[in-house]
Amino acid sequence: MKLLLKFILLLSGVSCHAQQPADTKNTDIVFNAVNVIPMDSERVLENQVVVVANGRIAAIGDAGKTKYSKNATVINAKGKYLIPGLAEMHAHVPPVDDLEPMKEVLMLFAVNGVTTIRGMLGHPRHLELRSKIQSGEILGPRFITSGPSFSGQSVKTAEAAAEMVRQQKKAGYDFLKLHPGLTKETFTAIAKTAKEVNIPFAGHVSFDVGVWTAIEAGYTTIDHLDGFVESLVPGIENTTEQQNGLFGMFVADKADTSKILKLTTALRNNKIWVVPTQALAERWFTPNKSAEDLRNEPEMKYMAATTLNNWVNSKKSLMNNPQYNAESIHRFIALRRKLIYECNRNGVGLLLGSDAPQVFDVPGFSLHHELKYMVDAGLTPYEALRTGTVNVATFLNRNDMGVIKKGAVSDLVLLNGNPLTNIELVKNIEGVMLGTQWLSKDQISKELKRLEK
């Protein structure tokens, strides 16, 4: 339980400086001679013109045949690739009473091609932030937000849990975030009341609840593969949460992998979406890189020193745990990869998410890592990209997102290479279209320089 509590506390340890909103462009934007990856299927439309107007794709067609306004801003995109904007479906915006540090996190996501985020640790001021993003007053990815989390600390009784659900629905949050420590009684009250007032719930699966109850209760997403490993371990009911470790890392060697099909079938049949956050596991839990090596990665310059120190201490503390065994953790990571692969193969909806900012997961940058880890788990680059584009649109019940087509929202990323051949090319960004706002490579460089700590 101590490790679980530390996990929650780390989420609020981001320190940022102020940022001024960027001006919104009113002119049409034209991507000329660009290779389009529309994401409706695994294909590339070569030498296209894509016209953006008022936050929508106004036209798309062959170069030389597609008309656009003479006053449009034309971007020479010859040899480059245009993809839909990516979604970080397990993001964290600072849960503080100040919008300024929130803006920096938003910008880190945006300059890395993340045009939608789902905030997983809500705060009352996130409602104001969401409104100001929608109005254009603050530049940032479209923002879906939970309320303050339901956990063993925030709800002690079923009555309190039910009342908290009603309050968050009334306040206007998009969904409920569940953290560890819920009892069967408090969880049942949350799930029952959430259905009554029609608000989704998502996140962790508390140990006393278990993944089978979570699936039957109708989570909208289960994040981190939480409870998955434990569901494969015979006799898990005779163990303690502390013995299992975070996400079952200390009992993975006991997992019966023949049960995976039963698990993925239940997830698919109950329409439970899964947000793996594999970057968290691969970077925090494994001994592949030391805490100091991770601290010195170039992207860490965008995090405050106090945050980095917390991350370093968290990784060192885990590796000093008497239950920690490097070889067993390698097998735990391999099992998580297998679970991701089998979810995808068996029709479970996967959504892209890396839990940024969290231990060595820097906003935006960590989503690029997550895509690579999806491919390492056995997905093709196209399948990995779907988890952050098409799948997200399906999850949100929107046919105007996650694809490049006429009428779709103009959340776009211009790349200097084809990510269908090498997923790591998603990091080679030439520019980002955030609704009506075009962020060029020069602007991105300036923003990143400003964001350095």
Secondary structure, DSSP 8 states (H G I E B T S, - for coil): -HHHHHHHHHTT--------------S-EEEEEEEE--SSSS--EEEEEEEEETTEEEEEEETTT----TTSEEEE-TT-EEEE-EEEEEE----SS-HHHHHHHHHHHHHTTEEEEEESS--HHHHHHHHHHHHTSS---EEEEB-S-B-TTT--SHHHHHHHHHHHHHHT-SBEEE-S---HHHHHHHHHHHHHHT--EEE---TTT-HHHHHHHT-SEEETTTTHHHHTSTTGGGS-HHHH-GGGTTTGGG--GGGHHHHHHHHHHTT-EEE--HHHIIIII-SSS-HHHHHTSGGGGGS-HHHHHHHHHHHHHHHTSTT--HHHHHHHHHHHHHHHHHHHHTT--B-----BSBTTB-TTHHHHHHHHHHHHTT--HHHHHHHTTHHHHHHTT-TTSSS-STTSB-EEEEESS-TTT-GGGGG-EEEEEETTEEEEHHHHHHHHHHH--
